[in-house]
Amino acid sequence: MKKIIVILFFGLLIAQNNEINSLSEHLKPFERYLGKTFKGEFATSTKEKPVFDVSHWERALNGRAIRIMHSVNDGEYGGESIITWDVKKNSLVSSYFTTAGFTTNAVLHFEDDKLISIEEVVGNKNGITKVKAIIELLPNGDLHNSSKYLVNGTWVDGHKIYYKEDSKAKVIFR
């Protein structure tokens, strides 16, 4: 009898742990990046003026969301994104909040191993009204992020960043 109780107890713990660590089916493509921190150097970075970004990806809201926090050059700039599934839009969506005081709302989709988002920007002081971001999820686990900005009706090249996993890197907000 004691063996049955012990087996049931451990079975419940395993079932509870699986529920705690579960992830919405729509968010499964992010699974291999969760719990990881990446550090990337901007393509425009130089030895004299280095520019790097640290990004941390995690499961949020009981597996119904992905939270991505990032900071540039130890807190010069940073932000947080929450990605969820929107039933009405039948799509992934995100909201992004920045230390610069502007926000974005985006619709996202996957094409091959690329996450593509079209963001509506609110409150940007440089006149940016939309951002198209492409995050390439590389087979070796690295990330490549590139963007274009819509400024005064014209799309212009934005940033390019190449990331590698770096468990010692920290997202810093000031």
C-alpha positions as CSV (number, residue, x, y, z in Angstrom):
1,M,0.0,0.0,0.0
2,K,2.8,2.4,0.9
3,K,4.4,1.7,-2.5
4,I,1.2,2.7,-4.3
5,I,1.0,6.0,-2.3
6,V,4.6,6.8,-3.1
7,I,4.1,6.0,-6.8
8,L,0.9,8.2,-6.9
9,F,2.7,11.0,-5.1
10,F,5.7,11.0,-7.5
11,G,3.3,10.7,-10.4
12,L,1.4,13.8,-9.3
13,L,4.7,15.7,-8.8
14,I,5.8,14.8,-12.4
15,A,2.4,15.8,-13.8
16,Q,2.5,19.1,-11.9
17,N,6.1,19.8,-13.1
18,N,5.0,19.1,-16.7
19,E,2.1,21.5,-16.3
20,I,4.4,24.1,-14.7
21,N,6.9,23.9,-17.6
22,S,4.3,23.6,-20.4
23,L,4.3,26.0,-23.3
24,S,1.5,27.0,-25.6
25,E,1.6,25.1,-28.9
26,H,1.8,28.4,-30.7
27,L,5.0,29.3,-28.8
28,K,6.8,26.0,-29.3
29,P,9.2,27.4,-32.0
30,F,10.8,29.5,-29.2
31,E,11.4,26.6,-26.9
32,R,15.1,26.0,-27.6
33,Y,15.8,29.7,-26.8
34,L,14.0,29.9,-23.4
35,G,16.1,30.3,-20.3
36,K,19.1,31.5,-22.4
37,T,21.0,34.8,-22.6
38,F,22.6,36.0,-25.8
39,K,25.1,38.7,-26.4
40,G,25.5,40.3,-29.8
41,E,27.6,42.9,-31.4
42,F,26.1,45.4,-33.8
43,A,27.5,45.3,-37.3
44,T,28.4,49.0,-36.9
45,S,30.4,48.4,-33.7
46,T,34.1,49.3,-33.7
47,K,36.9,48.8,-31.2
48,E,36.9,52.5,-30.4
49,K,33.1,52.6,-29.9
50,P,31.8,49.1,-29.2
51,V,28.0,48.6,-29.3
52,F,26.6,45.3,-28.0
53,D,23.2,44.0,-27.0
54,V,22.3,41.4,-24.4
55,S,19.0,39.6,-24.7
56,H,17.4,37.1,-22.3
57,W,14.5,34.9,-23.4
58,E,12.1,33.2,-20.9
59,R,8.8,31.5,-20.5
60,A,6.1,33.8,-19.0
61,L,2.5,33.8,-17.9
62,N,2.3,30.0,-17.2
63,G,3.6,29.2,-20.7
64,R,1.1,31.5,-22.5
65,A,3.8,34.1,-23.3
66,I,7.5,34.6,-24.1
67,R,9.3,37.5,-22.4
68,I,12.4,38.9,-24.0
69,M,14.4,41.5,-22.1
70,H,17.4,43.3,-23.6
71,S,19.8,46.1,-23.0
72,V,22.3,47.9,-25.2
73,N,25.8,48.8,-23.7
74,D,24.9,47.9,-20.1
75,G,21.8,49.9,-20.0
76,E,22.2,52.9,-22.4
77,Y,19.0,51.6,-23.9
78,G,16.8,48.6,-23.3
79,G,13.4,47.1,-23.5
80,E,11.1,44.2,-22.8
81,S,8.8,42.3,-25.2
82,I,5.9,40.0,-24.4
83,I,4.9,37.6,-27.2
84,T,1.6,35.8,-27.1
85,W,-0.9,34.2,-29.4
86,D,-3.9,36.4,-30.4
87,V,-6.9,34.2,-31.1
88,K,-8.8,37.0,-33.0
89,K,-5.8,37.7,-35.2
90,N,-4.9,34.0,-35.5
91,S,-1.3,35.2,-35.1
92,L,1.6,35.8,-32.7
93,V,1.6,39.3,-31.4
94,S,4.0,41.3,-29.2
95,S,4.2,44.5,-27.2
96,Y,7.5,46.1,-26.6
97,F,8.3,48.7,-24.0
98,T,11.5,50.7,-24.0
99,T,13.6,52.8,-21.7
100,A,13.5,55.5,-24.4
101,G,9.7,56.0,-23.6
102,F,8.2,54.6,-26.8
103,T,6.3,51.4,-27.3
104,T,5.5,49.1,-30.2
105,N,2.8,46.5,-31.0
106,A,3.6,43.9,-33.6
107,V,2.2,41.0,-35.5
108,L,4.7,38.2,-35.9
109,H,5.1,35.1,-38.1
110,F,7.6,32.5,-38.9
111,E,9.0,31.9,-42.4
112,D,11.4,29.0,-42.4
113,D,13.7,29.6,-39.4
114,K,13.1,33.4,-39.4
115,L,10.8,35.3,-37.0
116,I,9.4,38.3,-38.8
117,S,7.6,41.1,-37.1
118,I,6.0,44.3,-38.3
119,E,5.8,46.7,-35.5
120,E,3.6,49.8,-35.2
121,V,5.7,52.4,-33.2
122,V,4.1,54.9,-30.9
123,G,6.1,57.9,-29.4
124,N,9.4,57.6,-31.2
125,K,11.3,60.9,-31.3
126,N,13.1,60.1,-34.5
127,G,10.0,59.9,-36.6
128,I,10.0,56.1,-36.9
129,T,6.4,54.8,-37.3
130,K,7.1,51.1,-38.2
131,V,9.8,48.6,-37.8
132,K,10.3,45.4,-39.7
133,A,12.5,43.1,-37.7
134,I,13.8,39.7,-38.8
135,I,15.3,37.4,-36.3
136,E,17.0,34.4,-37.9
137,L,17.1,31.3,-35.6
138,L,20.3,29.6,-36.8
139,P,20.8,25.8,-36.6
140,N,23.8,26.2,-34.2
141,G,21.6,28.2,-31.7
142,D,23.0,31.6,-32.6
143,L,20.7,34.5,-33.6
144,H,20.9,37.1,-36.3
145,N,18.7,40.2,-36.0
146,S,18.2,42.8,-38.7
147,S,15.7,45.6,-39.1
148,K,14.3,48.3,-41.3
149,Y,12.6,51.5,-40.1
150,L,9.8,53.4,-41.8
151,V,10.7,57.1,-41.4
152,N,8.7,59.8,-43.1
153,G,7.2,57.2,-45.4
154,T,10.5,55.7,-46.5
155,W,12.0,52.4,-45.4
156,V,15.6,52.7,-44.3
157,D,18.1,50.1,-43.1
158,G,18.2,49.7,-39.3
159,H,20.5,47.6,-37.2
160,K,22.2,44.2,-37.7
161,I,23.3,42.2,-34.7
162,Y,24.9,38.8,-34.5
163,Y,24.3,36.9,-31.2
164,K,25.9,34.0,-29.5
165,E,24.7,32.4,-26.3
166,D,26.5,33.9,-23.3
167,S,25.4,32.6,-19.9
168,K,27.5,35.2,-18.1
169,A,26.0,38.2,-19.9
170,K,23.4,40.2,-18.0
171,V,20.6,42.4,-19.1
172,I,21.1,45.7,-17.3
173,F,18.6,48.5,-16.8
174,R,19.7,51.8,-15.1
